[in-house]
């Protein structure tokens, strides 16, 4: 019996590329350009406003993911890890696991084949905040990241593109990491301050 699922909310990411990251925007096929620092160190944070996986409600929960790609993202061999909201019960944790690994289909299924080393997921306190057009996430002792929109002459203060990014193919805000955007875990230490960022609303669904 297939399990239907859906979620809506928002996300942001902060990588170590110069602004704007060539993985999505360059003369080359997407994900085939070499990251501006030679490797990609990226963190993604997700907040679910409303959602369910079957009868498991996912409202209000947060998830964070990190990945290290040793070269062009399309070449694969990523090292990845995930953090799941410590408030999630066993059923919710299992649901978030299958959605965010791509096992339940949806956007993450596009990225999953590129992961060569999966460091697994662990429960953690995840504080996700939206303050105007700024977004931030904190996992104590692990991750402190925030992004703000790139400067623009648009009256709404946002610059965006329809890049085809799996998270939201039709609307991706172009952003920059705010000062102090750092990650430290699994033997990796990053400082992505003033580096490339993206953010978008998310609206996913699927069946497993």
C-alpha positions as CSV (number, residue, x, y, z in Angstrom):
1,X,0.0,0.0,0.0
2,X,1.6,3.3,-1.1
3,X,2.1,6.0,1.5
4,X,1.2,9.5,0.3
5,X,3.1,12.4,1.7
6,X,3.4,16.2,1.3
7,X,5.0,19.1,3.0
8,X,5.3,22.9,2.6
9,X,7.5,25.4,4.3
10,X,10.8,27.0,3.4
11,X,14.5,26.3,3.1
12,X,17.9,28.0,2.7
13,X,21.4,26.9,1.9
14,X,24.9,28.4,2.2
15,X,27.9,27.0,0.3
16,X,31.5,28.0,0.1
17,X,31.4,29.2,-3.5
18,X,31.9,32.8,-4.4
19,X,28.6,34.6,-5.3
20,X,27.0,33.5,-7.6
21,X,27.8,29.8,-7.5
22,X,28.5,28.3,-10.9
23,X,26.9,25.0,-10.2
24,X,23.5,26.3,-11.2
25,X,24.4,29.5,-13.2
26,X,27.2,29.2,-15.8
27,X,27.6,28.5,-19.5
28,X,28.1,24.8,-18.7
29,X,25.5,22.1,-18.0
30,X,24.2,22.5,-14.4
31,X,26.2,20.9,-11.7
32,X,29.2,20.3,-14.1
33,X,31.2,23.4,-13.3
34,X,33.9,23.2,-10.8
35,X,33.1,25.0,-7.5
36,X,34.9,28.3,-7.2
37,X,37.0,26.9,-4.2
38,X,37.6,23.6,-6.0
39,X,35.3,21.7,-3.6
40,X,31.7,22.3,-2.4
41,X,30.9,22.5,1.3
42,X,27.2,23.2,1.6
43,X,24.6,23.2,4.4
44,X,20.9,23.2,3.8
45,X,18.2,23.9,6.4
46,X,14.5,23.2,6.1
47,X,11.5,24.2,8.1
48,X,8.2,22.5,7.6
49,X,5.1,24.6,8.2
50,X,2.6,21.9,7.5
51,X,3.2,18.3,6.3
52,X,2.4,14.7,6.7
53,X,3.7,11.3,5.8
54,X,0.7,9.0,5.8
55,X,-0.8,9.7,9.3
56,X,2.4,11.1,10.7
57,X,2.1,14.9,11.1
58,X,5.3,16.8,10.4
59,X,4.1,20.4,11.2
60,X,6.7,22.7,12.7
61,X,9.7,20.3,12.4
62,X,13.1,21.2,11.1
63,X,15.8,19.3,9.2
64,X,19.4,20.2,8.3
65,X,21.7,18.5,5.8
66,X,25.3,19.0,4.9
67,X,27.4,17.8,2.0
68,X,31.0,17.9,0.8
69,X,31.6,17.3,-2.9
70,X,35.3,16.9,-3.8
71,X,34.8,18.5,-7.2
72,X,32.0,19.3,-9.7
73,X,28.8,18.2,-8.0
74,X,27.7,16.1,-11.0
75,X,30.7,13.9,-10.5
76,X,29.2,12.6,-7.3
77,X,31.2,11.0,-4.5
78,X,29.6,13.4,-2.0
79,X,30.0,12.9,1.7
80,X,26.7,13.8,3.4
81,X,25.1,13.9,6.9
82,X,21.7,15.0,8.3
83,X,20.3,16.4,11.5
84,X,16.6,15.7,12.5
85,X,14.6,17.8,14.9
86,X,15.0,16.3,18.4
87,X,11.2,17.0,18.9
88,X,10.3,14.4,16.3
89,X,8.9,11.2,17.8
90,X,9.9,7.8,16.3
91,X,7.2,7.8,13.6
92,X,8.1,11.4,12.6
93,X,11.8,10.6,12.6
94,X,11.3,7.7,10.3
95,X,9.1,9.8,8.0
96,X,11.6,12.6,7.7
97,X,14.3,10.0,7.1
98,X,12.6,8.5,4.0
99,X,11.7,11.9,2.6
100,X,15.1,13.6,3.1
101,X,17.1,10.6,1.8
102,X,15.0,10.6,-1.3
103,X,13.7,7.1,-0.5
104,X,10.1,8.4,-0.8
105,X,10.8,10.2,-4.1
106,X,10.5,13.9,-4.4
107,X,13.3,16.5,-4.8
108,X,15.9,14.7,-2.6
109,X,15.7,11.6,-4.9
110,X,17.4,13.7,-7.5
111,X,20.4,14.3,-5.3
112,X,20.7,11.0,-3.5
113,X,22.6,9.1,-6.3
114,X,25.4,11.7,-6.0
115,X,26.2,10.7,-2.3
116,X,29.1,8.3,-2.0
117,X,29.6,8.4,1.8
118,X,26.5,8.7,4.0
119,X,27.5,9.7,7.6
120,X,23.9,9.1,8.7
121,X,21.4,11.2,10.6
122,X,21.2,12.2,14.2
123,X,18.6,13.9,16.4
124,X,19.6,17.5,17.5
125,X,18.0,20.7,18.7
126,X,17.5,22.7,15.5
127,X,16.4,26.4,15.7
128,X,15.2,27.8,12.4
129,X,14.2,31.4,12.2
130,X,12.9,33.8,9.5
131,X,13.4,37.4,10.2
132,X,12.0,39.5,7.3
133,X,14.0,38.2,4.3
134,X,16.8,36.8,6.4
135,X,16.9,33.1,7.4
136,X,19.0,31.4,10.0
137,X,19.6,28.0,11.6
138,X,21.4,27.0,14.8
139,X,22.4,23.6,16.0
140,X,24.3,24.2,19.2
141,X,28.0,23.3,18.8
142,X,27.5,22.2,15.2
143,X,26.0,24.8,12.9
144,X,25.3,28.5,12.9
145,X,24.3,29.7,9.5
146,X,22.3,32.6,8.1
147,X,21.6,34.1,4.7
148,X,20.2,37.4,3.4
149,X,19.2,38.4,-0.1
150,X,21.7,39.8,-2.6
151,X,21.3,43.6,-3.1
152,X,18.9,44.4,-5.9
153,X,17.1,47.3,-7.5
154,X,13.8,45.3,-7.4
155,X,11.3,47.0,-5.1
156,X,10.6,43.8,-3.3
157,X,14.2,43.5,-2.3
158,X,14.7,40.0,-3.7
159,X,16.6,38.7,-6.7
160,X,15.5,35.3,-7.9
161,X,15.8,32.8,-10.8
162,X,14.0,29.8,-12.2
163,X,17.1,27.6,-12.1
164,X,15.6,24.1,-12.0
165,X,17.0,23.5,-8.5
166,X,15.3,20.4,-7.2
167,X,14.2,22.1,-4.0
168,X,12.2,24.6,-6.0
169,X,12.7,24.6,-9.8
170,X,10.8,27.8,-10.5
171,X,11.8,30.2,-7.7
172,X,15.2,30.4,-6.0
173,X,16.3,33.5,-4.2
174,X,19.9,34.5,-4.6
175,X,21.5,35.2,-1.3
176,X,24.8,35.6,0.6
177,X,25.9,34.0,3.8
178,X,25.9,36.4,6.8
179,X,29.0,36.8,8.9
180,X,29.6,33.9,11.3
181,X,28.0,31.2,9.1
182,X,30.0,28.2,10.3
183,X,29.8,24.4,10.5
184,X,31.8,22.0,12.6
185,X,31.2,18.3,12.8
186,X,32.3,14.9,11.4
187,X,35.9,16.2,11.2
188,X,34.9,19.1,9.0
189,X,35.1,22.8,9.8
190,X,33.7,25.4,7.4
191,X,33.3,29.2,7.4
192,X,30.9,30.2,4.6
193,X,30.5,33.8,5.7
194,X,29.9,36.1,2.7
195,X,29.7,33.1,0.5
196,X,27.0,32.0,-1.9
197,X,23.5,31.3,-0.6
198,X,20.0,30.4,-1.8
199,X,16.5,30.3,-0.3
200,X,13.0,29.4,-1.4
201,X,9.6,28.3,-0.4
202,X,9.1,24.5,-0.7
203,X,6.0,22.5,-1.6
204,X,6.8,18.8,-2.1
205,X,4.6,15.7,-2.4
206,X,5.0,12.1,-3.4
207,X,4.2,8.5,-2.7
208,X,6.3,5.6,-1.4
